[in-house]
């Protein structure tokens, strides 16, 4: 997939928004961190105007909270928000999957299988695995042909990116095989054209992962 930050088609505002968004998702801009317009403008080599507009865009996505003195802040982590985001993602993606399964093509299934194999081979590379995971889910979502629902799911996932700081390597290693198993089950339901089972599996997938990160968040606060 193309890197949105390096695309030559982006405006200055889109470039700034993509850069900051990616920084939040990969943990460069962590929870509670203040994002000052002047510093970001210098870092990105753009004026303050596109940075200000980018922060407004990210605020509408729930990724930042605007501050009164020309900046923004990455929201702190919250177990209640985590629960809400996972409940929202589970509901939206299960609807999309139920619609997508009858529409999935042989080419889609071939791509999903390749991604499953690549994920299995990337269990020692968390960043690569997470990128493949996003592509696997996107493949299924896109088959739904519901662009608004797809964008809402992606927005939910971007918000969950703020919780990357608790996706530590031990948490990943302890759960990656179970995630792979769940993905394989989902693939098999799609191949069998069982939309009801696919929707149920995606609900369980989101619910189980919510439990993993909720436990990890609680442990990180106890340390």
Residue pairs with C-beta under 8 A, 6 or more apart in sequence:
1 131
1 135
4 10
4 18
4 22
5 15
5 18
5 19
5 22
7 18
10 18
11 50
12 46
12 47
12 49
12 50
13 50
13 53
13 54
13 57
14 54
15 44
15 46
15 50
16 40
16 44
16 46
16 50
16 51
16 53
16 54
17 53
17 54
17 57
17 58
19 44
20 29
20 35
20 40
20 54
20 55
20 58
20 63
20 64
21 58
21 61
21 63
21 158
22 28
23 29
24 58
24 63
24 64
24 74
24 158
24 161
24 162
25 158
25 161
25 162
25 164
26 161
26 164
27 164
27 165
29 35
29 74
30 74
30 165
31 74
31 75
31 76
31 77
31 162
31 165
32 73
32 74
32 75
32 76
33 73
33 74
34 67
34 71
34 72
34 73
35 55
35 64
35 71
35 72
35 73
35 74
36 70
36 71
37 48
37 51
37 52
37 55
37 70
37 71
38 48
38 70
40 51
41 47
41 48
41 51
44 51
48 70
52 70
55 64
55 66
55 71
55 72
56 66
58 64
58 72
59 65
59 66
59 72
61 155
61 158
61 159
62 75
62 155
62 159
63 74
63 75
63 158
63 159
63 162
64 72
64 73
64 74
64 75
65 72
65 73
65 74
65 75
66 72
67 73
74 162
75 81
75 162
77 162
77 163
77 165
77 166
77 217
79 214
79 217
79 218
82 160
82 163
82 210
82 213
82 214
82 217
83 210
83 214
85 156
85 159
85 160
86 160
86 206
86 207
86 209
86 210
87 210
88 152
88 156
89 153
89 156
89 157
89 160
89 206
90 202
90 203
90 205
90 206
90 207
90 210
92 149
92 152
92 153
92 156
93 137
93 141
93 153
93 202
93 206
94 199
94 200
94 202
94 203
95 146
95 149
95 199
96 140
96 141
96 144
96 146
96 149
96 150
96 153
97 140
97 141
97 144
97 186
97 195
97 198
97 199
97 202
98 195
98 196
98 198
98 199
99 144
99 145
99 146
99 195
100 140
100 141
100 142
100 143
100 144
100 145
100 190
100 195
100 198
101 143
101 189
101 190
101 193
101 194
101 195
101 198
102 193
102 195
103 143
103 144
103 145
104 140
104 143
104 190
104 193
105 143
108 139
108 140
108 143
108 190
109 187
109 190
109 191
111 139
112 136
112 139
112 140
112 187
112 190
113 187
115 132
115 135
115 136
115 139
116 136
116 180
116 183
116 184
116 187
118 132
119 129
119 132
119 133
119 136
119 180
119 183
120 180
122 128
122 129
122 132
123 129
123 173
123 176
123 177
123 180
126 167
126 169
126 172
126 176
129 172
129 176
130 167
133 179
133 183
134 157
136 183
137 153
137 157
138 150
138 154
140 186
140 190
141 149
141 150
141 153
141 154
142 150
144 150
163 213
163 217
165 220
166 213
166 216
166 217
166 220
167 213
167 216
168 216
171 212
171 213
171 216
175 212
178 208
179 205
179 209
182 201
182 204
182 205
182 208
183 205
185 201
186 198
186 201
186 202
186 205
189 197
189 198
189 201
190 198
